[in-house]
């Protein structure tokens, strides 16, 4: 399901800065240096951790609380 209005911070995983993806990623034909690959990997890791942390902070719906209560 695609969101009509993305949550604040969803631009962290977009292709370009500023959260606006311009479509396909253009390649210059050159391979990134080791330090650029490492930086990209670190950036991706930070973005994924941030999204994961946001997910952990979301409230659990009341229906889930009710279902979990029935398991006891």
N, C-alpha and C positions, 0 to 999 in steps of 0.2 A: 504494500500500500504506500503510495507516495503522498507526502504531506503537501498541502496547499501552501502553508506558511511554515517554513522550516524554523526550528527552534533557534534561539540565539546561540551562536557558537558553531552551528553546523558548517560554516564556511571554513572551519579548520581543516576539513578533509577535502576541500575542493582543489582543483588543479592549479589555479592561479591565485595570487594574493588578492585580497579584497572579497573573496568568496564567490566570484563570478567565473564560471567555467566557460572557456571559449570553444569547447568541443574537444577535438582530438589534440593530443599533445604532439607538438611539432618537434622533430629531432634534427639536430644539426649534423648528424652523421658521426659525430665524435663521441667517444665514450667518456663519461664523467671520470674525473680523477678519483683516487681512493678517498681523499678528504671530502670531496663533494658527495660521494656515495655515503660516507659515514655521517655527514651532516644531514643528508636526506633521510637516512635511517633514524637518526636521533629525532628529527622533526616529526616523522611519522609516529615514532614511539610516544612522543609527548602528546600528539594529537589523539592517539588511541587511548592513552591513559586518561586524558581529559574527558573524552566521551564516556569512558567506562565509569569514571568518578561521577559524572553527571547522572548516569543511569542509576548508580547506587544511591544517589540523593533523592531520586524520585519517590513520591509517596506510593505506598502499596494500596491498591484499590480496596474499598470496603468489602467487596465480594470475595476477594482473596482472603482477607482476615476472617470472614465468616466461614469459608471453606476450611481454612487451617484450624479454626476453633472446633469444627466438627470432627477433626482427626484425633483430638485428644480423648 
